[in-house]
Amino acid sequence: MVRKCHVWEPGEYAHKIEGKANMPSVFVHFSPKDENPEMISGNWLIEDMDIENADQFYLYNFKDGLWQTGQPATNVQFKRIKATGILAAFTIQGDSDLKFNLNVENSSFSFREGTEYSGGDFEGAILPSLALFYASKFNQIKLRNVTLAKKGAAPIMNCNSGNSIVLEKVKFENGCSSVPYIIDNVKEVKK
């Protein structure tokens, strides 16, 4: 459990090797395959957090993320998160057995205005989407009372190859009338 934290960028000190003071991601799934992990990574609860200017909020790349391919993540829950000035809220590439479940409640995520974001990479893996919220290969994603804000005509949310998406009181703020999300190859969508 992680609770009642304030996380911001830039850091007070630069990374010793990279020489950067930015925060590439607030939360990253960590399960190195070469260490043969046996424990399931699940039942995470993160709540009551303020995040400022991080590049990514949550990153999970079971497909080809460095140190992320040992055991798949199962259940991750976020409550009362306020993340401002970020480049991506969620970037999720789950396992082929679709074990990943995400629940986000009473939270808001807003893009770093005035910034051009071209995706890029994280720990050597190319990130698959420019969307503020991206998910692929998941069991269920449930968003309740969540705001996702990123100006422009590009979709704010892009989800594919999953079992279920539940959107309850979700606000997409893009500043234009274009469709704010793409949901493709998901068995069940509840709005």
GIDA-V125033 format. One record per residue. SS is DSSP state (H for helix, E for strand, C for the rest). PHI is phi in whole degrees, 0 to 359 (* if undefined). PSI is psi as a letter, one per 20 degrees, with the letter a starting at -180 (none if undefined). Layout:
((SS	PHI	PSI) (SS	PHI	PSI))
//
This chain:
((C	*	p) (E	238	p) (E	211	q) (E	54	m) (E	234	q) (E	238	p) (E	236	p) (E	215	r) (C	231	q) (C	283	q) (C	288	r) (C	286	h) (C	227	q) (C	286	q) (C	298	p) (C	299	h) (C	270	g) (C	279	h) (C	73	j) (C	251	q) (C	251	j) (C	281	r) (C	248	o) (C	300	h) (E	200	p) (E	287	g) (E	234	p) (E	227	p) (C	296	p) (C	234	o) (C	204	n) (C	292	p) (H	299	h) (H	290	i) (H	263	j) (C	49	l) (C	294	q) (C	251	h) (C	285	q) (C	285	p) (E	264	n) (C	201	a) (C	59	k) (E	277	p) (E	230	o) (E	237	p) (E	213	q) (E	56	m) (E	233	q) (E	245	p) (E	238	p) (E	231	p) (C	66	k) (C	286	q) (C	291	g) (E	239	q) (E	271	g) (E	229	p) (E	232	p) (E	221	o) (E	229	n) (C	291	h) (C	297	g) (C	209	k) (C	282	p) (C	297	p) (C	67	k) (C	234	j) (C	253	j) (C	282	f) (C	242	p) (C	289	q) (E	287	q) (C	244	f) (E	234	o) (E	231	p) (E	229	p) (E	239	p) (E	226	p) (E	54	l) (E	255	p) (E	236	o) (E	242	o) (E	240	q) (E	68	k) (E	262	r) (C	265	h) (E	210	p) (E	276	g) (E	226	p) (E	232	o) (E	233	p) (E	231	n) (C	280	a) (C	271	r) (C	290	i) (C	276	i) (C	55	l) (C	272	i) (C	282	p) (E	235	p) (E	234	p) (E	233	p) (E	235	p) (E	229	q) (E	48	l) (E	221	r) (E	220	q) (E	224	p) (E	232	q) (E	290	q) (C	285	n) (C	297	q) (C	80	j) (C	247	p) (C	267	p) (C	244	p) (C	250	j) (C	90	e) (C	89	b) (E	222	r) (E	221	p) (C	51	l) (C	87	i) (E	259	p) (E	290	p) (C	284	p) (C	279	i) (C	206	q) (C	266	i) (C	295	q) (C	296	h) (E	232	o) (E	233	p) (E	214	p) (E	218	q) (E	60	m) (E	218	q) (E	276	f) (E	217	p) (E	239	p) (E	233	p) (E	243	p) (E	227	p) (E	56	l) (E	236	p) (E	245	p) (E	240	o) (E	235	p) (C	203	o) (C	288	q) (C	124	r) (C	273	i) (C	290	q) (C	301	p) (C	281	h) (E	235	p) (E	222	o) (E	233	p) (E	210	q) (E	57	l) (E	219	r) (E	270	g) (E	206	p) (E	233	p) (E	239	p) (E	242	o) (E	243	o) (E	54	l) (E	260	p) (E	251	p) (E	253	o) (E	251	o) (C	242	i) (C	76	j) (C	212	r) (C	265	j) (C	290	r) (C	295	p) (C	278	i) (E	211	q) (E	235	p) (E	235	o) (E	225	p) (E	58	l) (E	243	p) (E	298	h) (E	222	p) (E	234	p) (E	243	p) (C	239	none))
//
